[in-house]
Amino acid sequence: MAPWVAEIIGTMILILLGDGVVANVVLGRTKGQASGWIVITTGWALAVAMAVYAVGRISGAHINPAVTIALAAVGKFPWSDVPLYIVGQFIGAFIGAVLVWLAYYPHWAETPDPDLKRAVFSTAPNIRNYPLNFITEVIGTFMLVFGVLAIVANDLPAGWTPLLVGFLVWAIGLSLGGPTGYAINPARDLGPRIAHAVLPIPGKGDSDWGYAWVPVVGPIVGGLIGAFLFVALGM
């Protein structure tokens, strides 16, 4: 399998399980309705771990353009492979979002709030302040990339890395996810946001395009800072 195809599969798994847990919590008449933030952060952590287990040995399981760009910027990944990886990540994110839409098909009509429907697909801040929301995404993705590099540098026994990356994402969600919903991944947010825009979801409202740049640009900047600092510190 080509690595960029593995990125499609890995990112699809990430979004299927990650957006899936959000759907279970926020949509009407689900088994998990209103089960809360702990369920959402746990579901996302396990989604990341499963995606890395699935394709890590093939592509490295970047499943995130911010990770791909950061690794290339510090010489740990070839720039020539960056475009295909990012294309794969966005394709996978879109497919994963469509599968969530299908899995929860009857529940969209049971959810009157259009903001909750959009929340299944993409992030939004609880307090809308674009500069501060941007900083939050920078900080969260800095911690993601710095943390992933730290985990990998420990040369752990086979099988431990995906689990610990999942724990890292869990920690980021619990500690830093409150202001913006911790996108920390441009594909994770923009791919499903596009799916929200094009899918026939009853009463869905707009896709909040005015905010969409924050979870794209913020993670890229944060990832670059995390990677450069890790290298600069000689870690």
TAKAMO-V603341 format. One record per residue. RES is the residue in one small letter. SS is DSSP state (alpha for helix, beta for strand, coil for the rest). Layout:
{{RES | SS} {RES | SS}}
This chain:
{{m | coil} {a | coil} {p | alpha} {w | alpha} {v | alpha} {a | alpha} {e | alpha} {i | alpha} {i | alpha} {g | alpha} {t | alpha} {m | alpha} {i | alpha} {l | alpha} {i | alpha} {l | alpha} {l | alpha} {g | alpha} {d | alpha} {g | alpha} {v | alpha} {v | alpha} {a | alpha} {n | alpha} {v | alpha} {v | alpha} {l | coil} {g | coil} {r | coil} {t | coil} {k | coil} {g | coil} {q | coil} {a | coil} {s | coil} {g | coil} {w | alpha} {i | alpha} {v | alpha} {i | alpha} {t | alpha} {t | alpha} {g | alpha} {w | alpha} {a | alpha} {l | alpha} {a | alpha} {v | alpha} {a | alpha} {m | alpha} {a | alpha} {v | alpha} {y | alpha} {a | alpha} {v | alpha} {g | alpha} {r | alpha} {i | alpha} {s | alpha} {g | coil} {a | coil} {h | coil} {i | coil} {n | coil} {p | alpha} {a | alpha} {v | alpha} {t | alpha} {i | alpha} {a | alpha} {l | alpha} {a | alpha} {a | alpha} {v | coil} {g | coil} {k | coil} {f | coil} {p | coil} {w | alpha} {s | alpha} {d | alpha} {v | alpha} {p | alpha} {l | alpha} {y | alpha} {i | alpha} {v | alpha} {g | alpha} {q | alpha} {f | alpha} {i | alpha} {g | alpha} {a | alpha} {f | alpha} {i | alpha} {g | alpha} {a | alpha} {v | alpha} {l | alpha} {v | alpha} {w | alpha} {l | alpha} {a | alpha} {y | coil} {y | alpha} {p | alpha} {h | alpha} {w | coil} {a | coil} {e | coil} {t | coil} {p | coil} {d | coil} {p | alpha} {d | alpha} {l | alpha} {k | alpha} {r | alpha} {a | alpha} {v | alpha} {f | alpha} {s | coil} {t | coil} {a | coil} {p | coil} {n | coil} {i | coil} {r | coil} {n | coil} {y | alpha} {p | alpha} {l | alpha} {n | alpha} {f | alpha} {i | alpha} {t | alpha} {e | alpha} {v | alpha} {i | alpha} {g | alpha} {t | alpha} {f | alpha} {m | alpha} {l | alpha} {v | alpha} {f | alpha} {g | alpha} {v | alpha} {l | alpha} {a | alpha} {i | alpha} {v | alpha} {a | alpha} {n | coil} {d | coil} {l | coil} {p | coil} {a | coil} {g | coil} {w | alpha} {t | alpha} {p | alpha} {l | alpha} {l | alpha} {v | alpha} {g | alpha} {f | alpha} {l | alpha} {v | alpha} {w | alpha} {a | alpha} {i | alpha} {g | alpha} {l | alpha} {s | alpha} {l | alpha} {g | coil} {g | coil} {p | coil} {t | coil} {g | coil} {y | coil} {a | coil} {i | coil} {n | coil} {p | alpha} {a | alpha} {r | alpha} {d | alpha} {l | alpha} {g | alpha} {p | alpha} {r | alpha} {i | alpha} {a | alpha} {h | alpha} {a | alpha} {v | alpha} {l | coil} {p | coil} {i | coil} {p | coil} {g | coil} {k | coil} {g | coil} {d | coil} {s | coil} {d | coil} {w | coil} {g | coil} {y | coil} {a | coil} {w | coil} {v | alpha} {p | alpha} {v | alpha} {v | alpha} {g | alpha} {p | alpha} {i | alpha} {v | alpha} {g | alpha} {g | alpha} {l | alpha} {i | alpha} {g | alpha} {a | alpha} {f | alpha} {l | alpha} {f | alpha} {v | alpha} {a | alpha} {l | coil} {g | coil} {m | coil}}
